[in-house]
Amino acid sequence: MKDLIKNKNFIVFKENLLCGYLLVKPIYADGIIVDFVVIDTNLKFIELIKEERKNIIGEKLSQFDITREYIDTFITVYSLKGSILVEAYIEKLDQAFIIKASKTECDLLILSFDDIESAKAELKKYENRLFVSQKMSKTGNWELDFNSMSIWASKGAFEIYGIERKSSVLPLDLVQKSRHPEDSFVDEAIPNLLNKGIPYDVKFRIYRISDGELRYIHSIAKLEYDEFSKPSKLIGVTKDITDQVKINEELKSKISVIEKNEKKISELAYFDVLTGLPNKNYLYNNINSILEKNKMFFIIMLNIDNFKYINDTFGHLTGDKLLVIISKRLNKFVLKNDMLTRFNGDEFVYIISDKKTKEEIKELIVKISSKLSEVVFLENNRFYLTCSFGVSVFSENSINFEELLMYADSAMQISKKIGKNKYKFFDMNMKKELVRRMNIEASINIALEKNEFYMCYQPQFYTKESKRLRGFEALLRWKNSEKENVSTFELITIAEEIGKIIDIGRFVIESTIKFYKKLGKKELIASINASPIELKETDYCDFLTSIVKKYDVNPRSVEIEITESIFLENNGQALLTIENLRRSGFRIALDDFGTGYSSLSSIMNFNIDEVKIDKTFIDNYENRFIEGVLIFFDELGIESVVEGVETKKQLEFLKNTKSNCVQGYCFEKPLIERKFIEFCKKNE
């Protein structure tokens, strides 16, 4: 016992109590407890009775004006090892206290003394704190007494219902009045709990009494039983969940929007926005089911002929409208088990999985072609559209879908080459050509890394002074070309199609300018061919300028050869590049004049320094047509170079015309760097 009183933790505990404290032990007389003696107290009790500690310790409990009635009560508590809470008036102090008596495990009795007024003030503070917390959390607690059928409720509960709190009893009539008329199921909650054991957990709506505002309520409760195990009270908590409901509704709305957006995204992912047809992704996503269900089907790839010309001439908006019309016409031929997709810009893939023969497919293509070629009246214009078709067959050509697409595309490209508005079925000869083409593409892709490209230079001479060197044309060669049997024209064409022409073109530019610098003949002109694709690059002029600066070469010594197709395409960036080249000091030459793409009026609109006359003119020089062409350019102040001069007769003829320069095997074939240098030395 002494150890307990001296224990530091116990001392801290008793001194921190907000109430007065006495630790007492019983006083016995003839084996009966007659009183208690104080063995310990705390500072709070000393302050309450205004006595010194020494005058408290060792005193009997009866000495503190605690009546015999209460002492007997404490004796009973001690004997029964229980606890009790009593309200007692101590006359000596002229003050009422709430006294709690509890027996300890050490056979002692602890008495705590609470000033009633202080306790009431504390209770008030607690109620206020509870109300603030309940108001913040929008909750309220309540008790329904089954005997009186009255509801005690906290301030928070009154606040939720918007009812003025005149007493602690919540008016049942106002509660029922506030309830939403459609939520009468709440009336069944208590009977269901009492009779069926269904937990009281209801969500309902009310119109708040104070302002009529609609609120959403969640109420839960549990039963409390009396000593006879009969339900006596329903103790519950009510929460205003309006904000949560609104958040959930907003969330549902957002989820709905997200789901709609996801649907739109899915549509964008699998359907073409313009035509509404399935797109390439849809095709790849669903092809497996077609492969699994069919032993044979046809893949028709069709491409609109000259569609780029329509876009460039009439604009993409007109082109889009035509695509929609074409899609609708195509869709009329699609049967239940077929699939029509817009595969690329002006390219469609039509898969026919119903059992059909090749002859039936041919007949179908003829019908489709006829329908598509019907005149289209659009924006005061007439359009006559045709398509080229390529067909591959599963499983005759392949069982691999990627290969079948490739074969259909290959057949379609051949259709275009043989005159457009045609169809071709893929065959094994095409496969050989396709394999060859793929090998060339693969070889081109690594040719730059392996240094397989090199340059040759073909001399150009002044026509009247046929031994005087005017300059040279830089020509690309490929060490691998004999193995693959690839002409320079085919090499350039494929390089353009696979996107390698830019890298190759830059190799040509730097190699040529570097060689020109090494040659050391500033009076010569170096001619470099430029692909239309290169000219469409926004930095082509900047790159060329940087290279001539790098090797200290005058731009006027460099001539860029462009093709007549530039005028047909009328590409804004390409024309801007040509203008920038002129402003930067480079010469511009029109290559292969006479191949049929441009008119003389087109040439007159551009500041061309030189025209290179195609060899077909000199091959037929007897008709003297070339003579008139040369006179025309001479009068325009445009220099001319006649290509393909192979005989002395041709040269002698040209000496009597307005030809400025000549180039061809009559003088020299294209030479590698070393041999060209030797050639120059011999002709000095």
Buried (B, 14 or more C-beta within 10 A) or exposed (E): EEEBBEEEEBBEEBEEBEBBBBBBBBBEEEEEBBBBBBBBBBEBBBEBBEBEEEEBBEBBBBBBBBEEEBBEBBBEBBEEEEEBEBEBBBEEBEBBBBBBBBBEEEEBBBBBBBBBEEBEEEEEEEEEEBBEEBBEEBBBBBBBBBEEEBBBBBBBBBBBBBBEBEEBEBBEEBBEEBBBEEBEEBEEBBEBBBEEEEEBEBBBBBBBBEEEEEBBBBBEBEBBEEEEEEBBBBBBBBBBBBEEBEEEEEEEEEEEEEEEEEEEEEBEEBBBEEBEBBBBBBBBEBBEEBBEEBEEBBBBBBBBBEBEEBBBEBEEEBBEBBBEBBBEBBBEBBEEBBBBBBBEBBBBBBBBBEEBEEEEBBEBBEEBBEEBBEEBEEEEEEBEBBBBBBBBBBEBBBEEBEBBBBBBBBBBBBBBEEEBBBBBBBEEEBBEEBEEBEEBBEBBBEBBEEEBBEBBBBBBBBBEEBEEBBBBBBBBBBEBBEEBEBEBEBBBBBBBEEEBBBBBBBBBBBBBBBBBBEBEBEEBBBBBBBBBBBBBBEEBBEBBBEBBEEBEBEBEBBBBBBBBBBBBBEBEEBBBBBBBBBEBEBBBBBBBBBEEBBEEEBBEEBEBBBBBBBBEBBEEBEEEEBBEBBEBBBEEEBBBBBBBBBEEEBBEBBEEBBBBBBBBEBBBEBBEBEBBBEBBEEEE
